[in-house]
Amino acid sequence: MEFVIQGKNVVLNDDIPARAGWGLLTRTTERGKDPKQDFDDAVHELMLFIKSWEFDGDPQDPEAYETLGLFAMTSLRAAVQKVTTDQLEFVKNLISPFTSP
């Protein structure tokens, strides 16, 4: 999936390794309860999802996020959250016919 953020192309991975992303399931479903997230945790999460970007630096290098502007960082997080939410909603709709009475 691709996004344009501040005029720069950002490509997200089609999927992430289950073990690496397992903790995201809990954080994603609980995010509405506690929207706080440490900067380093946010960077780790973004590194799982971002395959490439046109910003300076490598999106797999945590130091590359240090130079991003606040609005670029929050836009990247919003893009990843949208993809995560959309995928979890798809899974929920996929299994709900099997779990409904």
N, C-alpha and C positions, 0 to 999 in steps of 0.2 A: 504494500500500500504506500502511496506517495502523498505527501503534503507539500504545500509551498508555505513557508514561514518566513516572513520578512523578506520576500523575494528570493529565497533560497530553497532549492529542492531538498527534501528530507525523505529518505526511503526507509520504511520500517521492515523488519523481518516478517516473513509470513507466519512464523511460529517461533516459540522460544522453548528451550529445553524444560521439561516438566519439573525436574528437581530444582533448577535455578529459579523458576518462576512460581513454585508452589506457594511460597509465602505471600505472593501477590494476591492470591485468591482471597485470603483472609483480609488483607489490607484493603482490597478493592470493595469487598462487601461491607466492611466496617468504616469505610472512608467518611460516610455521612455522619457517623457518630463522633469521629475525631479527625478533623481535616488536617491536623498538623503532621508534617513530615520533615524529618531532618534533611538538610541539603545533601549530605552524603548518601542517604537512602534514596533520595530522588534521583541522584546521578546514577546510582547502581541500577535502579529501575529503568531509567532511560537507556543505559548501556545495553540492557537485555533486548530492548526493542529496536533501537536505531541501528540500521545496517550501514547507511551512508548519509552524508549531508554535504552541503556546499558551504557550511560555516568553516572557520579556520580550525585546524586540528582534526584529529581522528576521534570519531564518536565513541570509540572503544578505549579512549584514554581519559581517565577522570580529570586530568588537568585541562583538557579542552573545554570543559564546562565552566571552569573558573573565569574564563574570559567572555562568556556569553552575557548578554544584557539580560536584565530581569524579565523583560517582555518576551524575549526569545526563549528563555528557559521556561516561563509559564506557558507559552504557546506549545512548546515541545511536550510538556507534561499533559496539556489538554488534549493534544493529538493522541498520545499514548493512552490516556484515560478513555477517550472516545472509542478507540479500537478495542481496548480491554472490555469496556462495558458492552459494546456491540457483540463481541464474541461470547461473553457470558450470557447475554440475553438470548442469543441463538441457541446455546446449549440448554438453557432453561426451557425455551420453547420446544426444543427437540425432545427433551425427556418428560415434559409435563403430561403428554397424553398417556404415558406409561405409569405415572404416579398419581393421576387423578382417580377419585373413587368412581 
